[in-house]
Every structure is written in C-alpha cells, then in structure tokens.
C-alpha cells in the first residue's frame, strides 16, 4: 500500500506563482491545493485539512498575517505548519510574520532547494507533534478508564459528575444518580475464585452500559459498586431505569471458566433538584445512602432517597441520611472484589469512603 501523499495548500494571489509551486511540489510527491486570497484559504482549510500551508503575505481582501493569526487562534484545528512567502525580506517583516504565528519564512524569488528543506523539516515536526498528541490522548483515556471493565473509572465519574451538575444548574435541568452494588459479591470470589469475580464485574458493567443513553455516564465507582449519571432525568424515570436494570441482571446467567452463576444488584437512586440536595456532593451521598438502605433491607431492590422506606430505616438507625455507621470496604484493584476486614462502626476508608454489604 502506497503511503498517503502529504497535502500542501498554496495561497497566492498570482496564478503563475501557484502553478509554478504546484509543478515543483507535485514533482516531489505532494498533493497540492490552492487558494487565491486569504478568505478562500480559510474556507479551504475548513473543507480539506492540509498538512502544511505555503502562504503569501501580500494579498488583497485579507493578507497573510491575518490568515495565520486566525489559523493559530482556532483551537479546533490541529497543528498546521505555515511557511510565509514574501518579497519583503527585512528582519522586521520576518519577525512580524513569526510573531503572528508562522512557523517559518521564505523570501521571493523562491529557492526551491531551500523550500523543499523547510517543507520536509516542518512535516517531520508535524509528524512528531501528531504522535505526541495521540500518545497523550491514549494516556488520558487510560487514566479515566477502569482497566477491568473498560468503562469509566472513579476519577472520570467524578469529573463528569462535576461537569453534568454544572450543566444542570445552568440550564435548570434535572439530574439523577444510580448507585449499584452486586449482592453477595464477596461470596463469588470466595467460592468460585477471582477470575469468576472478574467475569461478573465485566458482564454487569456491560449490562448497565448497554441500556444507557449516549449522554449518560456509566462507571465503576469502586470494588463491586457502579455509578450511573443520568443527565436530564427526573427521579421517577431514574427509579424505573434502575428497576429495569436490576431485572436484567437478575435474569442474566454469568459465565466464567468452569461454570455459570447468577447474581442480583441493589440500587440507590437520588435526583436533583430537591430541597435536600444542595450540591453534587449531597446528591452523591444521597444515592450512596439509599444504596445502603437497599442492602440493609434485603438486597435485590431499588430504594429512592426520598421514600418512606428510606426515611423510616434511617430514622430507626438514628441516621439523618447523611451520617451513619457503616462497615468499611477495603480498597480493591482492577480485579474482582478483594478481602473485607472488620472496622469500627462509623469509620470510613479515607481513600475510598465506601463500604460493603456481603
């Protein structure tokens, strides 16, 4: 397969100059596009993204200085090297072009050996910049993705929750959270092994993700807990969604090397706007507390944070829904579950702040 030709946009208001550059550069294997003025060049960039721009300075309507300023100011564009070409060869002219954002400068009449060397050098720089950008994007994705389930991790969920909460406040839209926990997950690891536990985590993640909308976020919050952030969703709709997901998990047969098993999930649901929810931390805590009530009152169920059941249970525990005594979950890796050790009532893991109900 032949390598893709590099695309160069030649911008000059003299057709003879364009054709001369086209002939020389096409002979070197480049794909040449042309524009005869500054605005036409900007329009051309929007239609077909060039790998490099050879830009004349002195043009009618919009000169090269303004073109390069607009190109470099557009944050939606990738790095596009720009070589300014002009008959003005004073130091002041070159400095002005470079300050405007040009990457190099060549004077007329053009020395084509020099031009070819400058084009090759800038295309090498562009290649390195592209590779660096792709590597950074990959690292960013890795840092925000749970390694086992390949859905959002806790860091990503917290970033998205902040963004989506701000969006909801700004547009006066509802937002709902569903906190889910796999029931008796520790028994899976203890009885069937951690490979089986990993399989259950991955399949539950897929079951939750498959039904979510594109604007929703689904992630692994810690251990066997998952968090769903539903933009523009009122509490009743979120409860219905959670109940539907719970039935889907309950009816699913989980497979692992050596056998199959069944599991259920418990869910806590909270939503805003609500008098008890003043910020995103309160919303998250409300969903978390509702999940705790679901685990305490029998598992395999959905509890909403404003229900009579929730209020009755938290009051019977002497809990106002914001502070309660909970067992503590120890931190887990990307694998399934992890050991659970006893901890004094009311103590939370400082890194996770989570707890486990077997």
HUGI-V701782 format. One record per run of one state. SS is the DSSP state (helix for helix, strand for strand, loop for the rest). FROM is the first residue (numbers start at 1). TO is the last residue. If there is no record, write none. Layout:
ss=SS from=FROM to=TO
ss=SS from=FROM to=TO
This chain:
ss=loop from=1 to=6
ss=strand from=7 to=11
ss=loop from=12 to=14
ss=helix from=15 to=27
ss=loop from=28 to=30
ss=strand from=31 to=35
ss=loop from=36 to=37
ss=helix from=38 to=47
ss=loop from=48 to=51
ss=strand from=52 to=56
ss=loop from=57 to=63
ss=helix from=64 to=73
ss=loop from=74 to=80
ss=strand from=81 to=86
ss=loop from=87 to=90
ss=helix from=91 to=100
ss=loop from=101 to=103
ss=strand from=104 to=107
ss=loop from=108 to=111
ss=helix from=112 to=143
ss=loop from=144 to=144
ss=strand from=145 to=145
ss=loop from=146 to=151
ss=strand from=152 to=152
ss=loop from=153 to=153
ss=helix from=154 to=171
ss=loop from=172 to=174
ss=strand from=175 to=182
ss=loop from=183 to=184
ss=helix from=185 to=192
ss=loop from=193 to=193
ss=helix from=194 to=211
ss=loop from=212 to=216
ss=strand from=217 to=222
ss=loop from=223 to=224
ss=strand from=225 to=231
ss=loop from=232 to=234
ss=helix from=235 to=250
ss=loop from=251 to=253
ss=strand from=254 to=256
ss=loop from=257 to=258
ss=strand from=259 to=261
ss=loop from=262 to=264
ss=strand from=265 to=272
ss=loop from=273 to=273
ss=strand from=274 to=274
ss=loop from=275 to=276
ss=strand from=277 to=277
ss=loop from=278 to=279
ss=helix from=280 to=296
ss=loop from=297 to=301
ss=strand from=302 to=304
ss=loop from=305 to=307
ss=helix from=308 to=316
ss=loop from=317 to=358
